[in-house]
Amino acid sequence: MEVRFHLPGLRRNFPLNVNFIGLFKEHPEYFREGVQIGSCYGEFPMSLWNGGRNSNIDMCDGKFINMVIERMNRWGIPVRYTYTNMLLDEQDLLDPYCNYCLKMAHNGMNGVILVSPLLEEYVRKNYPKMKIISSTCKEIRGIDGVNEELAKDYELVVLDYNLNNRFEELEQIKDKGRCEILVNALCVPNCPARGTHYRKISEDQKIVVNNLKLPKDKQVPLKEWSYKGCHGVQNIYTIQDFCTYVSPEAIWEKYVPMGFHNFKIEGRSDNLFIVIEAYCHYMVKPEFQGKVRFMLLDAMEKLGIIQINTP
């Protein structure tokens, strides 16, 4: 049995992922049956081609980029770039930073999650060893559309979260082994603003990267995103009443027997505690979750990522 989880973060969550994967390799007895780390996905800030989540915390240098790719690949774990900016033009394809990131990962192990047909054509032509994944940002909600997507040359197709738990429809998917399920989507089900939000993030990413070239007094400020249907910051406990929430029990008792083996954990821009809870919830046996949670938090404190103040 293979149950492959795809973990968020190449920069912000990198220290957590390194420690979590280290625990996974050192103590496999802590983890649920068949768990594997399918990939670590995300981007190196500030990537013009980034989408799906904001990326504006800092700028990674070549040494860090190469170190992350080398470390993950040495463990047999692919790096997957989330290059889902849907507003790219021909000039954007020449971005030196994103091209550098692709060049460093172009070894046959790694992949790119894409939305833009323009960028997909460019990657296929210039980086043919990169595996191409179809993004959930395409919001393909019909099973016919999913099967059409699977008929194309994609390594995986990440399903729209609104298909979760709709098992009669999921049964109609022809190649379940090449589908990926987003198990902990923090958006409310059928969020009418999800596509608009993706588009705004794409716009913001272009503004942020262009601002790097401008003096501070010429930089364009980002407009704050607001949507009344959002219910604040969600986590693995607040989403369990959502019809789109996928429980660990459902993964092992329903999805895997149906033929699904790839499961994506959301959390590129979430705080450390939300991500740790999601990791433990899905991948760690219940009797070891407290221990693993403590070991991860202790490691983050020792690295100075979590600071504990004296009362």
C-alpha positions in Angstrom: 0.0 0.0 0.0 1.3 3.4 -1.0 -0.1 6.6 0.5 1.9 9.5 -0.8 1.6 12.9 0.8 2.8 16.0 -0.8 4.1 18.6 1.7 3.9 22.4 1.4 7.0 24.6 1.4 10.4 24.9 -0.1 11.4 28.0 1.8 9.2 28.9 4.7 8.5 25.3 5.8 11.9 24.0 4.8 13.3 23.6 8.4 10.0 21.9 9.5 10.0 19.6 6.5 13.7 18.6 7.1 13.0 17.7 10.7 9.7 15.9 9.8 11.3 13.8 7.1 14.2 13.0 9.4 11.7 11.7 12.0 9.9 9.8 9.3 13.1 8.0 8.2 14.4 7.4 11.8 11.1 6.3 13.3 8.9 4.7 10.7 7.0 3.0 13.5 5.4 6.4 14.4 3.7 6.7 11.0 0.5 5.3 9.6 0.7 2.3 7.2 2.1 2.9 3.8 2.9 6.6 4.3 5.4 8.0 1.9 6.6 11.6 1.2 5.6 12.1 -2.5 7.1 15.6 -2.9 7.7 19.0 -1.3 6.0 21.7 -3.3 6.1 25.5 -3.4 8.5 28.1 -4.7 11.6 30.0 -3.8 10.6 33.6 -3.1 10.3 35.8 -5.0 9.3 33.8 -8.1 7.4 35.7 -10.7 5.7 32.6 -11.9 4.4 31.7 -8.4 0.6 31.4 -7.9 -2.0 30.0 -5.5 -0.5 31.6 -2.4 1.4 34.8 -1.8 5.2 34.7 -2.0 6.9 37.9 -0.8 8.8 37.1 2.4 12.4 37.4 1.0 14.6 36.5 -1.9 16.4 33.2 -1.9 20.0 33.0 -3.3 21.4 30.3 -5.5 23.2 28.5 -2.7 20.0 28.0 -0.7 18.0 26.9 -3.8 20.7 24.3 -4.7 20.9 23.1 -1.1 17.1 22.5 -0.9 16.9 20.7 -4.2 20.0 18.6 -3.4 18.8 17.7 0.1 15.3 16.6 -1.0 16.5 14.7 -4.1 19.2 12.9 -2.0 16.3 11.6 0.1 14.5 10.5 -3.0 11.9 13.3 -2.6 11.0 15.4 -5.7 10.8 19.2 -5.6 7.7 20.6 -7.3 7.5 24.2 -8.2 4.0 25.8 -7.8 4.3 28.0 -10.9 0.5 28.7 -11.2 0.5 32.4 -12.0 -2.2 32.6 -14.6 -1.4 36.1 -15.9 2.0 35.5 -17.5 2.9 36.9 -20.9 5.8 36.1 -23.4 8.1 38.6 -21.7 7.6 36.9 -18.3 8.9 33.6 -19.7 12.4 35.2 -19.8 12.5 35.8 -16.0 16.0 34.8 -15.0 15.2 33.8 -11.4 12.5 31.3 -12.4 14.6 29.9 -15.2 17.5 29.4 -12.8 15.3 27.5 -10.4 14.1 25.2 -13.2 17.7 24.7 -14.5 18.9 23.6 -11.1 16.0 21.1 -10.7 16.2 19.8 -14.3 17.4 16.3 -13.5 14.4 14.1 -14.3 13.2 13.8 -10.6 11.5 17.1 -10.1 8.3 18.7 -11.4 6.3 21.9 -12.0 2.6 22.5 -11.1 1.1 24.6 -13.9 -2.0 26.5 -15.0 -0.9 28.8 -17.9 -0.8 27.0 -21.3 1.9 29.6 -22.3 4.2 28.6 -19.5 3.4 24.9 -19.9 4.5 25.1 -23.6 7.7 26.9 -22.6 8.6 24.4 -19.8 8.0 21.4 -22.0 10.2 22.9 -24.8 13.0 24.2 -22.6 13.0 21.8 -19.6 11.8 18.5 -21.0 13.0 16.5 -17.9 10.6 18.4 -15.6 7.4 16.5 -14.8 4.3 18.5 -15.4 1.4 18.5 -12.9 -2.0 20.0 -13.7 -3.0 22.4 -10.9 -6.2 22.5 -8.8 -6.2 26.3 -9.7 -7.8 25.3 -13.0 -11.0 24.5 -10.9 -12.1 21.6 -13.1 -15.3 20.4 -11.3 -16.8 18.0 -13.8 -15.6 14.4 -14.1 -15.6 14.6 -17.9 -13.2 17.5 -17.6 -11.0 15.6 -15.2 -10.9 12.6 -17.6 -10.0 15.0 -20.4 -7.2 16.4 -18.3 -5.9 12.9 -17.5 -5.8 12.1 -21.2 -3.1 14.7 -21.6 0.6 14.3 -20.8 0.5 15.1 -17.1 2.3 13.3 -14.3 -0.6 14.1 -12.0 -3.8 16.1 -12.0 -4.6 17.8 -8.7 -8.4 17.7 -8.3 -10.7 20.6 -7.3 -11.4 20.3 -3.6 -15.2 20.4 -4.3 -15.0 16.8 -5.6 -13.8 15.5 -2.3 -16.1 12.8 -0.8 -18.3 12.7 -3.8 -17.5 9.1 -4.3 -20.1 8.2 -7.0 -18.4 10.9 -9.2 -14.9 10.0 -8.2 -15.5 6.4 -9.2 -16.0 7.6 -12.8 -12.4 8.9 -13.0 -10.5 6.6 -15.4 -7.0 7.0 -14.0 -7.3 7.5 -10.3 -3.6 6.7 -9.7 -2.7 9.9 -11.5 -5.0 12.1 -9.4 -4.1 14.1 -6.3 -6.6 14.9 -3.6 -6.3 18.1 -1.6 -7.3 16.7 1.8 -7.3 19.8 4.1 -8.6 22.6 1.9 -9.1 25.6 4.2 -11.5 27.4 1.9 -15.2 27.0 2.6 -16.9 24.5 0.2 -17.9 26.0 -3.2 -16.2 29.3 -2.4 -17.4 31.6 -5.1 -14.3 33.9 -4.7 -11.6 31.1 -5.0 -10.9 31.8 -8.7 -10.9 35.6 -8.1 -8.5 35.1 -5.2 -6.1 33.0 -7.4 -6.2 35.8 -10.0 -5.5 38.5 -7.4 -2.5 36.5 -6.1 -1.2 36.2 -9.7 -1.5 40.0 -10.0 0.1 40.6 -6.7 3.1 38.4 -7.6 3.8 40.4 -10.7 3.6 43.7 -8.6 5.9 42.3 -5.9 8.5 41.2 -8.3 8.4 44.4 -10.3 8.7 46.4 -7.1 12.1 44.9 -6.5 13.4 47.0 -9.5 11.9 50.2 -8.2 12.9 52.7 -5.4 10.6 52.6 -2.4 8.8 55.8 -3.3 7.9 54.3 -6.7 6.7 50.9 -5.5 3.1 49.9 -6.0 1.3 48.9 -2.8 -0.7 45.7 -2.8 -4.5 46.0 -2.2 -5.7 44.0 0.7 -7.8 41.0 -0.2 -11.2 40.8 1.5 -14.2 38.6 0.9 -17.1 38.4 3.4 -17.6 34.7 2.8 -14.2 33.9 4.4 -14.3 32.8 8.0 -10.9 33.8 9.2 -7.9 31.6 9.6 -8.9 27.9 9.4 -7.1 24.8 10.7 -7.4 21.0 10.7 -9.9 21.2 13.6 -12.2 24.0 12.2 -12.6 22.4 8.8 -13.8 19.0 9.9 -17.5 20.0 9.4 -16.8 21.0 5.8 -18.1 18.5 3.2 -14.7 18.9 1.5 -12.6 17.7 4.5 -11.0 14.4 3.9 -10.4 12.4 7.1 -7.4 10.0 7.6 -10.0 7.2 8.0 -11.5 8.1 4.6 -8.0 8.0 3.0 -7.2 4.5 4.1 -10.8 3.0 4.1 -12.2 4.7 0.9 -9.7 6.6 -1.3 -6.8 4.1 -1.3 -9.0 1.1 -2.0 -10.6 3.0 -4.9 -7.1 3.5 -6.4 -6.1 7.0 -5.2 -2.6 7.2 -3.8 -1.6 10.9 -3.9 -2.8 13.4 -1.2 -1.8 17.0 -1.0 -1.6 18.9 2.4 -2.2 22.6 2.1 -0.1 25.0 4.1 2.4 27.0 2.2 1.4 30.3 3.9 0.0 28.9 7.2 1.7 29.3 10.5 3.9 26.6 11.8 1.4 25.2 14.4 -1.3 24.7 11.7 1.1 22.9 9.5 2.4 20.6 12.3 -1.1 19.7 13.3 -2.0 18.8 9.7 1.1 16.6 9.4 0.4 14.8 12.6 -3.3 14.4 11.8 -2.8 12.7 8.5 0.6 10.9 8.7 1.3 10.0 12.3 -0.4 7.2 14.2 -2.8 8.6 16.9 -0.8 7.1 19.8 2.4 8.9 18.6 0.9 12.3 17.6 1.7 14.0 20.9 5.3 12.8 20.9 5.9 13.8 17.2 4.3 17.2 17.8 6.6 17.8 20.8 9.7 16.6 18.9 8.9 19.0 16.0 8.2 22.0 18.2 11.3 21.3 20.3 13.4 21.2 17.1 11.9 24.4 15.9 12.7 26.1 19.2 16.3 24.9 19.2 16.7 26.3 15.7 15.3 29.7 16.8 12.3 29.5 14.6 10.0 29.4 17.6 11.0 31.8 20.4 9.7 31.2 23.9 9.7 34.3 26.0 10.1 34.4 29.8 6.7 35.3 31.5 
